[in-house]
Amino acid sequence: MPLVPLVGLLTLALPPSPEAATSALPDVCEVSSPHITLTASPPARVPVVCISPDVPLTFRFDAMLQPESVRLEARERFADVALGQQSLFLVPLENMEVGERFKVEVCFADSAAPACASFLLLAHPGLGRSQVKVFREPRSVAYCQEAEKAAQTEVQQCREEVRQLRAEQNQPDGLKGVLASGLMGTEGIASKTLNRTFTEPKGNPLIVQEVYSYRAEGRVAVEVWLENPGNMPWTVAGAVLRGPKGEMLKPLPLWQSEPVLLNEAGVEGGQRRSRVVVEILASETEARGTYTLTLWDADKKRPVTLGNITFP
């Protein structure tokens, strides 16, 4: 088993300090649902569906659609738009900017109400949906069962996160904390250096210096060391890991050692580094395969994206 760098091991075990922890309030994309139900009367607000640059999105409907009925604002901001018999496929451009909004509408082939469905597409650096299912009332038994299952899974995840956070409040620090947390398990904590294997797109606003991944008992983590070449500090506000099939793994509360400050004279090498740790609950069989990590700050205008992220 690879040796674990002591700094990374302690990061997994220690709860974040009030100064270093980041706890941004949930935005609309964090609380949106992959299931939308349409009523016969027009909704008070058009349903919001979040999209991410270059991440394909498929709407799946429970009724046939009228051919050629799709109406999309700023069609040129999408690499592909395809209307199927019961689906709508969209691919946002890779250079789509965070916060861009587009209204899309499709109409149904039958005479039931509503005759058409409208959605507001909102660009987000990492929480874009890959699939949204749309139903018209009355809801089918299958829909209710699927929605109930999804809700139960989310509640269970929230309970587990609360249990983990409560358990960490009274733990000792240092190596004692690692042992008390149960993260060591019988196999210890495995680590993996990704410095030569991770990928990143052109235009990342920060310089990614080092990347490590970890697998402990019941969770995984990614540790990213960042340098800021710009003229504004950068503090992480959100993160997501996206799998090869579009699945999203949302993290526990993020930890950052300090804001990524500007390089300045007087600092060794002129560099000021900061590290961000993204931790996710995962069993031994979960978080397998290759993932894309996206980090963003409060205004979501300077997201950092890393590809080819794997875990031990």
Phi, psi and omega in degrees: 000134181299145175290143181265125173304133186302321182296321180290322180296316180292327178299320178296325189273330188271136172290148182293145176285156180303326182288327188265337184289148175239130184222068181294145178294146180299139174260179186300328181287334180283336184249001181289156183252147175281004179237129180234130177249128180263136176259165181295324178272150180300140180288156178295327178228141177291131180302136180265132175236124184274140179234156177233150181306130174064017177253111182299141178236133177239122169272131175241125184251156179265016179213160180291147180253152175289132176300143177060025183265356184286134174234120186230125176291144177050055180308330183291348178274007179235135181287331181208141175220120183222127179257122177259190180292322179223029182209159174227125184247126182230140174234104178296148178296154181294332182264017178298136184268144179300135179096348176298144182231140180219135175265134178233143181221140172229157180238149183271156184277337182270187183257009180285161178260145358283154181287330181224163179229133179241146180220150175256116179272125183240122182283129181227145185295334184216344187260024176294138179286149172260340178207138176228131178259132185241129182235147171255142179299150358285151181288141179281162177298320180298320179296314181300319180294318180293318180295320179296318179297317179296320180294319179296320178297317180294319178297317180297320178296318178297318179298319180294321178295317178298317179299316180297316182294319178295320181295329183282342185296326186252019181275150173290169180262185178063206181296331176299321179294323178299314181291318182294329182288339184081007182292334182294321184058202178269344182256001182076196178250119181269144179232161181213130177270126183249013187301327184258359185242338181289154178240160176209147180283163173293141176098004173304130185287341179243157178268121179272115185266314183216147179221131177228148174238155184222151171226121177240186180293110175083008180197162174231165181208153173237131179248121184238126176262128187235150174233142186254110177271356185273196183245013178225137176301158182226125179235128183293138179237340181197162180202157175206146172252126181248128182275178184295338179259012179089358181293146182247132174251116182266140187274167165291174178310134184285159176229131176227133185297321176190164175304148177284103185274175182282150171293141182207160179294150180095344176266138183309123181072004182072012186248139172236116185252155174218150178241146178241133178244124178250120185239137185224137175291128182201133176284178181299330183266354181264169181056044175254145181107196185252133184235162172246126180259129175238127177245143177218157178266188188297321182270358175061018182269345182232064180288148177247127184239133178231129178255171178060043177272123179232162181239152178302000000 
